[in-house]
Amino acid sequence: MPYSPFFPQFSDLPNALPIFPLEGAVVMPNADLPLNIFEPRYLNLVNDVLTSHRMFGMVQPDPSRGGSPTPVYRTGCAGRITSYQETLDGRIVLSLTGVCRFDIQEELPTTRGYRIVIPDWQRFAADMESADVDDGIGIQPYLDTLRRYFLRNNLDTDWDALEQLSQEQLVHGLLPLLPLAPAEKQVILEAVGLTEQANALVSALEFSLQEEGGPGPARH
């Protein structure tokens, strides 16, 4: 992770972490996720963390398990509130910047409505290091698949800007925005290394293209 005086070191990551379960919403290290907070329990969450480390974890509900409270996937990603605005109608609009992924060790009792877990950060310690690495392939093969996916789904973007991104910026920045199934996003989130994440993203896009009837016409 690029140095910032506002972000914690790995050894300073909290021992207890509030979580925000939300289907389809993932944040990745060094990437931003905009959130619109309006439920009272999550307004409590935001107000509480703003007085401490400003961090909470994004996790997805796990539809394969039943029970109450709603079961969540074991792995999520903690983010830090990096921008914050209160609205006149009682909402909080914020930007959450990903810090480090974690595995849930245990869930704790709570009195403020939102859920709290004990996170295990160890498997994803490399999230706190610079990820400006290249697997030797570069981003072009990933961009080729993205072009076919965007064309098939009538999506548009600034391709010149995308071509200037690193692998980390491409994968981590696009994952929250792409209309992939929650389970597909979870697979990418849980992939430890950047190359594994990029390959999982391409696999998800290729699967989506096959399900939709093929990659569509080539762009010239």
Z-matrix of the N, CA and C atoms (Angstrom, degrees):
N
C 1 1.467
C 2 1.528 1 109.24
N 3 1.323 2 117.91 1 131.69
C 4 1.469 3 119.50 2 177.39
C 5 1.524 4 110.53 3 -57.26
N 6 1.322 5 115.33 4 146.38
C 7 1.465 6 119.53 5 -177.08
C 8 1.529 7 111.21 6 -65.53
N 9 1.310 8 115.36 7 133.44
C 10 1.452 9 122.20 8 171.96
C 11 1.512 10 107.52 9 -143.23
N 12 1.318 11 118.15 10 132.53
C 13 1.465 12 119.62 11 -179.97
C 14 1.524 13 112.19 12 -67.31
N 15 1.330 14 117.93 13 -12.80
C 16 1.462 15 121.37 14 -177.78
C 17 1.524 16 112.91 15 -91.75
N 18 1.336 17 117.63 16 -15.71
C 19 1.454 18 120.73 17 -175.71
C 20 1.524 19 110.89 18 -98.48
N 21 1.341 20 116.99 19 147.78
C 22 1.465 21 119.83 20 -177.30
C 23 1.523 22 112.24 21 -74.23
N 24 1.319 23 115.50 22 158.38
C 25 1.454 24 121.43 23 165.91
C 26 1.528 25 107.82 24 -80.06
N 27 1.321 26 116.72 25 164.82
C 28 1.462 27 119.78 26 -178.12
C 29 1.524 28 111.28 27 -57.14
N 30 1.319 29 116.42 28 -40.73
C 31 1.474 30 120.40 29 -177.84
C 32 1.527 31 112.33 30 -68.61
N 33 1.329 32 117.16 31 -14.41
C 34 1.461 33 121.03 32 -178.01
C 35 1.524 34 112.95 33 -98.61
N 36 1.318 35 118.11 34 1.12
C 37 1.454 36 120.00 35 -179.91
C 38 1.532 37 109.76 36 -63.07
N 39 1.331 38 118.31 37 142.40
C 40 1.465 39 120.43 38 -171.60
C 41 1.526 40 113.52 39 -68.82
N 42 1.335 41 115.19 40 151.72
C 43 1.462 42 121.95 41 178.15
C 44 1.524 43 112.30 42 -82.54
N 45 1.311 44 117.36 43 -19.62
C 46 1.459 45 122.86 44 175.04
C 47 1.522 46 107.74 45 -131.46
N 48 1.327 47 116.38 46 140.72
C 49 1.461 48 120.06 47 -171.56
C 50 1.531 49 110.52 48 -140.02
N 51 1.331 50 117.98 49 124.35
C 52 1.462 51 119.93 50 171.27
C 53 1.526 52 109.56 51 -65.36
N 54 1.322 53 116.30 52 148.42
C 55 1.465 54 119.74 53 177.99
C 56 1.527 55 110.18 54 -125.10
N 57 1.316 56 114.22 55 150.97
C 58 1.465 57 123.39 56 178.33
C 59 1.532 58 106.38 57 -121.04
N 60 1.340 59 118.83 58 97.68
C 61 1.472 60 120.40 59 177.83
C 62 1.526 61 110.55 60 -77.11
N 63 1.329 62 115.88 61 125.41
C 64 1.460 63 119.96 62 -178.85
C 65 1.526 64 108.92 63 -154.06
N 66 1.328 65 116.14 64 119.04
C 67 1.455 66 120.53 65 -177.00
C 68 1.523 67 111.35 66 -64.12
N 69 1.319 68 115.20 67 132.45
C 70 1.459 69 121.15 68 176.05
C 71 1.506 70 115.04 69 81.17
N 72 1.340 71 117.83 70 -5.15
C 73 1.467 72 121.32 71 -177.96
C 74 1.524 73 109.33 72 -103.45
N 75 1.310 74 116.48 73 113.25
C 76 1.458 75 121.38 74 176.61
C 77 1.520 76 108.97 75 -128.43
N 78 1.321 77 115.08 76 150.31
C 79 1.451 78 121.00 77 172.33
C 80 1.519 79 106.70 78 -125.87
N 81 1.317 80 115.95 79 145.96
C 82 1.461 81 121.49 80 -179.61
C 83 1.524 82 109.26 81 -120.99
N 84 1.345 83 117.65 82 157.12
C 85 1.459 84 120.13 83 -179.86
C 86 1.523 85 112.19 84 -52.20
N 87 1.328 86 115.26 85 133.29
C 88 1.462 87 123.68 86 176.85
C 89 1.520 88 114.20 87 71.63
N 90 1.327 89 117.53 88 5.84
C 91 1.466 90 121.24 89 178.33
C 92 1.525 91 109.32 90 -112.76
N 93 1.322 92 116.05 91 157.99
C 94 1.466 93 121.50 92 -176.11
C 95 1.521 94 111.23 93 -106.31
N 96 1.318 95 115.08 94 144.34
C 97 1.460 96 122.31 95 175.02
C 98 1.519 97 108.23 96 -129.48
N 99 1.338 98 118.62 97 116.55
C 100 1.467 99 120.26 98 175.90
C 101 1.525 100 110.22 99 -77.44
N 102 1.323 101 116.64 100 139.36
C 103 1.463 102 121.52 101 -179.82
C 104 1.521 103 109.98 102 -134.24
N 105 1.319 104 114.89 103 144.12
C 106 1.456 105 122.85 104 177.24
C 107 1.534 106 106.32 105 -115.65
N 108 1.317 107 117.39 106 106.52
C 109 1.463 108 122.66 107 -172.47
C 110 1.522 109 109.88 108 -99.66
N 111 1.348 110 116.34 109 125.44
C 112 1.470 111 118.81 110 -179.79
C 113 1.521 112 113.52 111 -140.06
N 114 1.344 113 118.71 112 -21.41
C 115 1.466 114 119.35 113 178.24
C 116 1.524 115 109.68 114 -69.63
N 117 1.338 116 118.25 115 139.18
C 118 1.474 117 120.41 116 -177.91
C 119 1.520 118 114.16 117 -54.54
N 120 1.341 119 117.85 118 -40.26
C 121 1.472 120 119.11 119 -177.91
C 122 1.528 121 111.37 120 -65.58
N 123 1.335 122 116.89 121 -34.46
C 124 1.463 123 118.48 122 -179.63
C 125 1.525 124 111.90 123 -84.14
N 126 1.317 125 116.85 124 -24.49
C 127 1.471 126 118.58 125 167.69
C 128 1.527 127 109.30 126 -63.67
N 129 1.342 128 117.42 127 -40.02
C 130 1.462 129 120.88 128 174.62
C 131 1.523 130 110.93 129 -59.54
N 132 1.336 131 115.45 130 -44.45
C 133 1.469 132 120.47 131 -179.39
C 134 1.521 133 110.58 132 -57.53
N 135 1.330 134 115.73 133 -51.93
C 136 1.465 135 119.74 134 -176.81
C 137 1.532 136 110.63 135 -62.03
N 138 1.322 137 117.16 136 -45.42
C 139 1.464 138 119.94 137 -179.67
C 140 1.529 139 111.44 138 -61.92
N 141 1.343 140 116.99 139 -36.68
C 142 1.467 141 119.87 140 -179.34
C 143 1.526 142 111.97 141 -70.11
N 144 1.352 143 117.69 142 -44.99
C 145 1.462 144 118.43 143 -176.45
C 146 1.527 145 111.66 144 -73.47
N 147 1.339 146 117.08 145 -23.70
C 148 1.468 147 118.67 146 177.48
C 149 1.524 148 111.87 147 -64.94
N 150 1.311 149 117.22 148 -20.70
C 151 1.468 150 120.18 149 178.57
C 152 1.520 151 112.04 150 -91.89
N 153 1.349 152 116.96 151 0.72
C 154 1.468 153 119.21 152 -179.11
C 155 1.528 154 109.86 153 -132.45
N 156 1.325 155 117.36 154 -112.18
C 157 1.470 156 121.10 155 -173.80
C 158 1.521 157 113.58 156 -90.38
N 159 1.330 158 119.00 157 -3.80
C 160 1.470 159 124.08 158 177.19
C 161 1.533 160 113.15 159 64.85
N 162 1.332 161 117.13 160 20.26
C 163 1.460 162 120.75 161 -174.80
C 164 1.523 163 111.68 162 -117.02
N 165 1.342 164 115.38 163 144.96
C 166 1.454 165 121.30 164 165.70
C 167 1.517 166 108.44 165 -149.25
N 168 1.331 167 116.00 166 163.89
C 169 1.452 168 121.26 167 -175.36
C 170 1.516 169 112.31 168 -101.05
N 171 1.322 170 115.97 169 136.53
C 172 1.454 171 121.74 170 171.22
C 173 1.522 172 107.93 171 -94.14
N 174 1.337 173 115.73 172 125.77
C 175 1.459 174 121.67 173 176.74
C 176 1.520 175 108.33 174 -134.07
N 177 1.315 176 115.92 175 155.02
C 178 1.461 177 120.42 176 177.72
C 179 1.521 178 110.49 177 -103.07
N 180 1.330 179 118.08 178 142.85
C 181 1.466 180 120.17 179 171.00
C 182 1.524 181 110.33 180 -59.39
N 183 1.328 182 115.77 181 144.66
C 184 1.464 183 121.81 182 179.94
C 185 1.525 184 108.93 183 -103.87
N 186 1.341 185 118.17 184 104.46
C 187 1.466 186 120.56 185 -175.34
C 188 1.523 187 113.43 186 -71.34
N 189 1.331 188 117.43 187 -10.04
C 190 1.471 189 119.92 188 -178.90
C 191 1.526 190 112.17 189 -79.48
N 192 1.318 191 116.92 190 -10.67
C 193 1.467 192 120.46 191 -178.35
C 194 1.520 193 109.80 192 -123.83
N 195 1.321 194 115.29 193 145.92
C 196 1.445 195 120.90 194 177.02
C 197 1.512 196 111.12 195 -107.26
N 198 1.310 197 116.74 196 170.32
C 199 1.452 198 120.73 197 177.76
C 200 1.506 199 111.60 198 132.95
N 201 1.314 200 114.80 199 178.52
C 202 1.459 201 122.17 200 178.81
C 203 1.532 202 108.75 201 -138.60
N 204 1.342 203 118.72 202 134.35
C 205 1.464 204 125.76 203 -3.07
C 206 1.527 205 112.00 204 -64.43
N 207 1.305 206 116.28 205 170.11
C 208 1.464 207 121.20 206 -176.05
C 209 1.522 208 110.79 207 -52.45
N 210 1.330 209 118.27 208 122.38
C 211 1.468 210 119.98 209 178.30
C 212 1.530 211 111.10 210 -61.39
N 213 1.307 212 115.49 211 145.59
C 214 1.463 213 120.72 212 178.48
C 215 1.523 214 108.59 213 -122.66
N 216 1.327 215 114.70 214 160.48
C 217 1.463 216 119.15 215 173.99
C 218 1.521 217 109.64 216 -61.01
N 219 1.313 218 115.40 217 152.85
C 220 1.462 219 121.00 218 -175.98
C 221 1.530 220 111.91 219 -70.10
N 222 1.329 221 117.25 220 -23.54
C 223 1.462 222 121.45 221 -174.27
C 224 1.524 223 110.71 222 -115.18
N 225 1.330 224 115.41 223 134.08
C 226 1.454 225 122.08 224 174.97
C 227 1.513 226 109.81 225 -140.07
N 228 1.323 227 116.28 226 -169.45
C 229 1.463 228 120.88 227 177.67
C 230 1.518 229 109.10 228 -135.77
N 231 1.312 230 115.66 229 132.28
C 232 1.461 231 121.24 230 176.86
C 233 1.516 232 109.64 231 -84.72
N 234 1.325 233 114.27 232 140.76
C 235 1.455 234 119.95 233 175.66
C 236 1.516 235 110.37 234 -128.36
N 237 1.306 236 114.93 235 162.76
C 238 1.460 237 121.43 236 178.83
C 239 1.524 238 108.76 237 -115.22
N 240 1.325 239 116.44 238 135.13
C 241 1.466 240 120.93 239 177.88
C 242 1.526 241 108.93 240 -67.83
N 243 1.327 242 116.02 241 116.57
C 244 1.468 243 120.45 242 -177.18
C 245 1.527 244 112.80 243 -112.61
N 246 1.322 245 117.22 244 -12.57
C 247 1.461 246 120.59 245 168.23
C 248 1.522 247 107.65 246 -148.64
N 249 1.336 248 115.47 247 153.14
C 250 1.463 249 119.60 248 -168.06
C 251 1.520 250 108.71 249 -156.54
N 252 1.340 251 115.51 250 132.72
C 253 1.465 252 119.29 251 178.07
C 254 1.521 253 109.26 252 -145.79
N 255 1.333 254 116.18 253 131.19
C 256 1.459 255 121.74 254 174.30
C 257 1.528 256 108.85 255 -90.11
N 258 1.334 257 116.18 256 143.22
C 259 1.459 258 120.48 257 179.07
C 260 1.519 259 110.20 258 -109.12
N 261 1.308 260 116.26 259 160.17
C 262 1.456 261 121.05 260 -177.46
C 263 1.528 262 112.57 261 -67.66
N 264 1.326 263 117.37 262 -21.08
C 265 1.462 264 120.01 263 179.39
C 266 1.529 265 112.73 264 -94.41
N 267 1.325 266 117.29 265 14.45
C 268 1.456 267 120.61 266 171.27
C 269 1.512 268 116.04 267 90.54
N 270 1.317 269 117.81 268 13.99
C 271 1.458 270 120.75 269 177.41
C 272 1.528 271 110.19 270 -98.74
N 273 1.337 272 115.08 271 165.24
C 274 1.458 273 121.63 272 169.92
C 275 1.523 274 107.20 273 -121.83
N 276 1.314 275 116.43 274 124.66
C 277 1.461 276 122.29 275 175.68
C 278 1.525 277 106.85 276 -105.80
N 279 1.332 278 115.94 277 123.97
C 280 1.464 279 118.46 278 -174.91
C 281 1.516 280 111.05 279 -140.55
N 282 1.311 281 113.90 280 165.24
C 283 1.458 282 121.74 281 171.66
C 284 1.519 283 107.80 282 -116.53
N 285 1.335 284 115.62 283 127.38
C 286 1.461 285 122.08 284 179.15
C 287 1.517 286 108.21 285 -106.90
N 288 1.326 287 117.05 286 122.54
C 289 1.468 288 121.82 287 179.32
C 290 1.516 289 109.31 288 -102.83
N 291 1.328 290 116.30 289 123.92
C 292 1.458 291 121.41 290 -176.27
C 293 1.521 292 112.91 291 -61.79
N 294 1.316 293 115.63 292 138.54
C 295 1.471 294 122.01 293 -179.25
C 296 1.521 295 111.05 294 -114.36
N 297 1.345 296 117.18 295 -59.92
C 298 1.468 297 120.46 296 -175.29
C 299 1.515 298 108.87 297 -158.04
N 300 1.326 299 116.19 298 141.37
C 301 1.455 300 120.48 299 175.39
C 302 1.536 301 110.10 300 -80.43
N 303 1.315 302 115.26 301 164.85
C 304 1.457 303 119.81 302 -176.77
C 305 1.517 304 110.25 303 -153.84
N 306 1.320 305 115.55 304 158.34
C 307 1.457 306 123.09 305 168.72
C 308 1.519 307 108.24 306 -104.70
N 309 1.313 308 116.52 307 141.39
C 310 1.459 309 120.80 308 179.75
C 311 1.521 310 109.39 309 -81.41
N 312 1.329 311 116.14 310 119.82
C 313 1.455 312 121.41 311 176.53
C 314 1.520 313 111.70 312 -85.05
N 315 1.325 314 115.66 313 -42.24
C 316 1.460 315 120.55 314 -171.43
C 317 1.526 316 108.18 315 -163.13
N 318 1.320 317 116.10 316 149.77
C 319 1.454 318 120.31 317 174.36
C 320 1.524 319 109.58 318 -104.25
N 321 1.323 320 116.36 319 139.55
C 322 1.457 321 122.50 320 -175.36
C 323 1.530 322 111.25 321 -104.16
N 324 1.329 323 117.13 322 155.96
C 325 1.469 324 119.99 323 173.10
C 326 1.529 325 109.87 324 -63.24
N 327 1.331 326 115.37 325 153.83
C 328 1.458 327 119.49 326 -177.93
C 329 1.526 328 110.40 327 -139.31
N 330 1.308 329 115.98 328 154.29
C 331 1.467 330 120.54 329 179.60
C 332 1.524 331 112.46 330 -124.32
N 333 1.323 332 117.28 331 -1.57
C 334 1.471 333 120.31 332 -175.36
C 335 1.523 334 112.48 333 -111.90
N 336 1.331 335 117.47 334 12.03
C 337 1.459 336 120.75 335 175.69
C 338 1.515 337 114.28 336 95.90
N 339 1.324 338 117.72 337 -41.13
C 340 1.459 339 120.89 338 -179.98
C 341 1.531 340 109.81 339 -85.78
N 342 1.328 341 114.99 340 162.73
C 343 1.457 342 121.55 341 -175.17
C 344 1.528 343 110.90 342 -94.86
N 345 1.327 344 116.08 343 150.41
C 346 1.466 345 123.08 344 -178.42
C 347 1.525 346 108.14 345 -131.19
N 348 1.337 347 116.36 346 137.95
C 349 1.460 348 120.77 347 179.22
C 350 1.527 349 110.04 348 -127.68
N 351 1.327 350 114.00 349 162.97
C 352 1.459 351 120.87 350 167.70
C 353 1.528 352 106.66 351 -95.41
N 354 1.326 353 118.03 352 114.49
C 355 1.465 354 120.14 353 -177.23
C 356 1.527 355 111.68 354 -90.26
N 357 1.320 356 115.38 355 146.40
C 358 1.460 357 122.32 356 169.80
C 359 1.523 358 106.70 357 -108.24
N 360 1.313 359 116.44 358 110.27
C 361 1.466 360 121.82 359 -174.64
C 362 1.529 361 113.14 360 -88.37
N 363 1.334 362 117.50 361 -12.75
C 364 1.451 363 121.17 362 -162.23
C 365 1.529 364 113.71 363 -60.63
N 366 1.337 365 117.89 364 -39.74
C 367 1.463 366 120.18 365 -175.86
C 368 1.517 367 112.14 366 -64.10
N 369 1.325 368 116.22 367 -21.92
C 370 1.464 369 120.52 368 -175.36
C 371 1.523 370 112.13 369 -117.56
N 372 1.330 371 116.71 370 27.86
C 373 1.467 372 120.08 371 -178.46
C 374 1.523 373 112.02 372 -57.34
N 375 1.320 374 117.11 373 -30.06
C 376 1.475 375 120.06 374 -179.01
C 377 1.517 376 112.29 375 -66.53
N 378 1.348 377 117.97 376 -15.89
C 379 1.463 378 119.76 377 176.41
C 380 1.523 379 111.99 378 -60.46
N 381 1.333 380 116.22 379 -24.10
C 382 1.456 381 120.88 380 -177.09
C 383 1.526 382 112.17 381 -87.19
N 384 1.328 383 116.27 382 -1.24
C 385 1.453 384 120.86 383 178.60
C 386 1.517 385 109.20 384 -102.99
N 387 1.312 386 116.39 385 165.87
C 388 1.456 387 120.13 386 177.64
C 389 1.514 388 109.23 387 -64.38
N 390 1.326 389 116.36 388 131.47
C 391 1.466 390 121.40 389 -179.54
C 392 1.519 391 111.70 390 -106.13
N 393 1.324 392 116.57 391 22.02
C 394 1.457 393 119.66 392 179.78
C 395 1.526 394 109.83 393 -78.16
N 396 1.331 395 115.28 394 64.39
C 397 1.456 396 121.74 395 -179.97
C 398 1.515 397 108.11 396 -116.35
N 399 1.309 398 115.26 397 160.18
C 400 1.456 399 120.79 398 179.82
C 401 1.515 400 106.98 399 -131.61
N 402 1.330 401 117.12 400 134.37
C 403 1.456 402 120.48 401 -178.41
C 404 1.525 403 112.36 402 -82.01
N 405 1.333 404 116.94 403 8.23
C 406 1.453 405 120.80 404 -179.45
C 407 1.511 406 113.03 405 90.74
N 408 1.320 407 116.88 406 -11.53
C 409 1.460 408 121.28 407 -179.72
C 410 1.515 409 111.00 408 -91.39
N 411 1.333 410 116.15 409 -32.93
C 412 1.446 411 120.72 410 -175.18
C 413 1.521 412 110.04 411 81.69
N 414 1.326 413 116.56 412 -175.55
C 415 1.464 414 119.15 413 -175.63
C 416 1.526 415 112.79 414 -95.13
N 417 1.347 416 118.07 415 -8.13
C 418 1.459 417 119.05 416 -173.55
C 419 1.525 418 114.01 417 -59.21
N 420 1.358 419 119.27 418 -45.23
C 421 1.474 420 117.71 419 178.24
C 422 1.526 421 112.65 420 -59.88
N 423 1.335 422 116.86 421 -35.12
C 424 1.454 423 120.15 422 178.21
C 425 1.529 424 110.51 423 -69.35
N 426 1.339 425 115.88 424 -39.16
C 427 1.462 426 119.57 425 178.49
C 428 1.526 427 111.55 426 -65.44
N 429 1.324 428 116.95 427 -35.64
C 430 1.460 429 119.62 428 179.43
C 431 1.528 430 110.49 429 -61.37
N 432 1.332 431 116.48 430 -43.24
C 433 1.465 432 119.86 431 178.33
C 434 1.522 433 110.42 432 -67.46
N 435 1.325 434 116.66 433 -40.22
C 436 1.463 435 120.19 434 178.37
C 437 1.523 436 111.36 435 -61.13
N 438 1.321 437 117.18 436 -40.52
C 439 1.462 438 120.17 437 -179.98
C 440 1.530 439 110.44 438 -59.81
N 441 1.328 440 116.89 439 -45.09
C 442 1.459 441 120.06 440 179.87
C 443 1.530 442 110.96 441 -65.30
N 444 1.336 443 116.33 442 -39.15
C 445 1.470 444 120.88 443 179.63
C 446 1.528 445 110.53 444 -65.98
N 447 1.335 446 116.76 445 -45.03
C 448 1.460 447 120.14 446 -179.79
C 449 1.526 448 110.75 447 -65.06
N 450 1.327 449 117.34 448 -40.07
C 451 1.458 450 120.99 449 179.63
C 452 1.516 451 110.46 450 -64.10
N 453 1.320 452 117.15 451 -44.81
C 454 1.465 453 120.97 452 -179.81
C 455 1.523 454 111.85 453 -62.95
N 456 1.325 455 117.67 454 -34.35
C 457 1.465 456 121.97 455 -175.44
C 458 1.525 457 113.37 456 -100.72
N 459 1.346 458 115.93 457 11.39
C 460 1.467 459 121.28 458 177.89
C 461 1.528 460 111.88 459 55.62
N 462 1.326 461 115.75 460 41.35
C 463 1.459 462 121.62 461 177.40
C 464 1.522 463 108.96 462 -102.20
N 465 1.314 464 115.96 463 153.51
C 466 1.456 465 120.17 464 -179.11
C 467 1.517 466 108.93 465 -130.01
N 468 1.326 467 116.26 466 152.96
C 469 1.457 468 121.10 467 178.11
C 470 1.521 469 108.57 468 -159.77
N 471 1.318 470 115.04 469 175.03
C 472 1.460 471 121.72 470 177.81
C 473 1.530 472 107.80 471 -92.77
N 474 1.324 473 116.28 472 95.29
C 475 1.462 474 119.83 473 -175.24
C 476 1.522 475 112.15 474 -67.07
N 477 1.315 476 117.31 475 -33.28
C 478 1.471 477 119.17 476 177.37
C 479 1.527 478 110.30 477 -60.89
N 480 1.341 479 116.92 478 -39.90
C 481 1.468 480 120.18 479 178.56
C 482 1.518 481 111.03 480 -68.56
N 483 1.330 482 117.50 481 -40.99
C 484 1.469 483 120.06 482 -179.86
C 485 1.525 484 111.36 483 -62.13
N 486 1.313 485 116.93 484 -36.44
C 487 1.459 486 120.25 485 -178.05
C 488 1.525 487 112.58 486 -67.43
N 489 1.327 488 117.54 487 -15.15
C 490 1.463 489 121.07 488 179.31
C 491 1.529 490 112.30 489 -91.29
N 492 1.328 491 116.85 490 -4.70
C 493 1.457 492 120.14 491 -175.66
C 494 1.518 493 111.90 492 -81.66
N 495 1.327 494 115.49 493 155.45
C 496 1.455 495 120.71 494 169.65
C 497 1.521 496 108.80 495 -78.58
N 498 1.333 497 116.39 496 170.45
C 499 1.467 498 119.41 497 176.90
C 500 1.529 499 110.58 498 -59.36
N 501 1.320 500 116.60 499 -42.55
C 502 1.456 501 119.71 500 -179.08
C 503 1.524 502 110.95 501 -62.43
N 504 1.316 503 117.27 502 -46.60
C 505 1.461 504 120.66 503 -179.55
C 506 1.523 505 111.10 504 -62.67
N 507 1.324 506 116.57 505 -37.96
C 508 1.456 507 120.54 506 -178.78
C 509 1.527 508 110.84 507 -67.03
N 510 1.337 509 116.54 508 -51.65
C 511 1.464 510 120.53 509 -175.17
C 512 1.523 511 111.12 510 -72.53
N 513 1.321 512 117.04 511 -50.03
C 514 1.461 513 120.26 512 -175.59
C 515 1.525 514 111.67 513 -69.78
N 516 1.318 515 116.75 514 -35.20
C 517 1.457 516 119.44 515 -178.14
C 518 1.516 517 113.40 516 -75.60
N 519 1.345 518 117.06 517 -34.66
C 520 1.459 519 120.12 518 -176.82
C 521 1.520 520 113.12 519 -83.04
N 522 1.337 521 117.72 520 -30.24
C 523 1.461 522 120.02 521 -173.70
C 524 1.528 523 113.29 522 -53.55
N 525 1.342 524 119.70 523 -46.50
C 526 1.473 525 117.78 524 179.79
C 527 1.527 526 113.64 525 -65.07
N 528 1.327 527 117.62 526 -21.21
C 529 1.462 528 121.35 527 -172.13
C 530 1.523 529 113.69 528 -94.44
N 531 1.327 530 117.45 529 -25.52
C 532 1.456 531 120.31 530 -174.47
C 533 1.524 532 111.13 531 -74.71
N 534 1.344 533 117.31 532 141.08
C 535 1.473 534 121.12 533 -179.46
C 536 1.520 535 112.63 534 -80.38
N 537 1.331 536 116.25 535 54.91
C 538 1.458 537 121.42 536 176.90
C 539 1.522 538 110.20 537 -86.49
N 540 1.316 539 117.03 538 159.68
C 541 1.455 540 121.37 539 176.88
C 542 1.527 541 109.64 540 -65.57
N 543 1.332 542 118.06 541 147.70
C 544 1.473 543 120.55 542 179.69
C 545 1.529 544 113.14 543 -52.85
N 546 1.329 545 117.70 544 -41.46
C 547 1.464 546 120.14 545 -178.92
C 548 1.527 547 111.12 546 -64.67
N 549 1.335 548 117.41 547 -35.24
C 550 1.461 549 120.45 548 177.97
C 551 1.520 550 110.65 549 -68.27
N 552 1.329 551 116.52 550 -40.80
C 553 1.462 552 119.57 551 176.94
C 554 1.527 553 110.50 552 -62.76
N 555 1.331 554 116.18 553 -36.09
C 556 1.461 555 119.61 554 -178.64
C 557 1.520 556 111.25 555 -66.20
N 558 1.322 557 117.32 556 -39.75
C 559 1.468 558 120.72 557 178.08
C 560 1.519 559 110.42 558 -59.48
N 561 1.317 560 116.73 559 -44.04
C 562 1.465 561 120.81 560 -179.81
C 563 1.526 562 110.30 561 -67.04
N 564 1.330 563 116.93 562 -42.45
C 565 1.457 564 121.31 563 178.55
C 566 1.517 565 111.64 564 -57.90
N 567 1.328 566 117.28 565 -39.23
C 568 1.461 567 121.22 566 -174.17
C 569 1.520 568 113.18 567 -83.18
N 570 1.334 569 118.39 568 -13.01
C 571 1.465 570 120.53 569 177.68
C 572 1.525 571 108.70 570 -66.82
N 573 1.314 572 117.24 571 125.23
C 574 1.471 573 120.51 572 -169.52
C 575 1.515 574 112.30 573 -71.41
N 576 1.334 575 117.92 574 -52.84
C 577 1.455 576 121.03 575 -174.79
C 578 1.513 577 113.13 576 -89.62
N 579 1.324 578 116.36 577 158.73
C 580 1.459 579 121.21 578 -177.67
C 581 1.515 580 112.08 579 -63.46
N 582 1.336 581 118.09 580 -40.15
C 583 1.459 582 120.55 581 178.59
C 584 1.518 583 110.54 582 -63.69
N 585 1.348 584 116.69 583 -42.46
C 586 1.458 585 120.62 584 178.03
C 587 1.532 586 110.91 585 -62.42
N 588 1.335 587 116.49 586 -38.80
C 589 1.466 588 120.40 587 178.08
C 590 1.524 589 110.79 588 -64.22
N 591 1.328 590 116.37 589 -45.24
C 592 1.465 591 120.38 590 -179.04
C 593 1.522 592 111.01 591 -63.49
N 594 1.332 593 116.57 592 -42.28
C 595 1.461 594 119.84 593 179.30
C 596 1.528 595 111.35 594 -66.04
N 597 1.338 596 116.39 595 -37.80
C 598 1.465 597 120.14 596 177.87
C 599 1.528 598 110.49 597 -65.93
N 600 1.329 599 117.08 598 -37.14
C 601 1.458 600 120.63 599 177.24
C 602 1.526 601 110.72 600 -64.18
N 603 1.319 602 116.76 601 -45.85
C 604 1.461 603 120.14 602 179.07
C 605 1.523 604 110.51 603 -62.01
N 606 1.347 605 116.84 604 -41.66
C 607 1.469 606 119.95 605 179.14
C 608 1.525 607 110.93 606 -60.88
N 609 1.333 608 116.42 607 -41.71
C 610 1.468 609 120.29 608 179.11
C 611 1.523 610 110.93 609 -64.57
N 612 1.327 611 117.47 610 -41.39
C 613 1.463 612 120.66 611 179.22
C 614 1.526 613 111.05 612 -66.71
N 615 1.346 614 116.23 613 -42.34
C 616 1.459 615 119.73 614 179.33
C 617 1.519 616 110.80 615 -63.96
N 618 1.329 617 117.44 616 -40.85
C 619 1.464 618 120.90 617 178.31
C 620 1.524 619 110.35 618 -61.50
N 621 1.336 620 115.84 619 -42.85
C 622 1.458 621 120.14 620 179.01
C 623 1.525 622 110.73 621 -62.31
N 624 1.320 623 117.08 622 -40.53
C 625 1.459 624 120.93 623 179.10
C 626 1.528 625 111.28 624 -63.81
N 627 1.327 626 116.88 625 -40.77
C 628 1.459 627 120.51 626 178.85
C 629 1.522 628 111.21 627 -66.18
N 630 1.353 629 115.41 628 -40.40
C 631 1.462 630 119.71 629 179.45
C 632 1.522 631 111.19 630 -64.38
N 633 1.325 632 116.90 631 -30.82
C 634 1.460 633 121.02 632 -177.52
C 635 1.517 634 112.52 633 -88.37
N 636 1.351 635 116.02 634 2.08
C 637 1.474 636 117.83 635 174.05
C 638 1.515 637 113.27 636 104.77
N 639 1.310 638 118.30 637 20.34
C 640 1.453 639 119.51 638 175.84
C 641 1.507 640 112.19 639 112.98
N 642 1.327 641 116.58 640 172.69
C 643 1.455 642 121.15 641 -173.30
C 644 1.517 643 115.18 642 -78.58
N 645 1.320 644 117.76 643 -6.52
C 646 1.463 645 118.16 644 179.55
C 647 1.518 646 111.36 645 79.36
N 648 1.312 647 117.19 646 177.75
C 649 1.465 648 121.14 647 -176.82
C 650 1.521 649 111.17 648 -69.98
N 651 1.317 650 114.70 649 149.23
C 652 1.461 651 119.41 650 177.36
C 653 1.520 652 109.42 651 -73.30
N 654 1.351 653 114.45 652 148.95
C 655 1.460 654 119.52 653 178.60
C 656 1.520 655 109.65 654 -92.88
N 657 1.343 656 116.50 655 133.52
C 658 1.475 657 121.09 656 179.25
C 659 1.512 658 110.06 657 -120.21
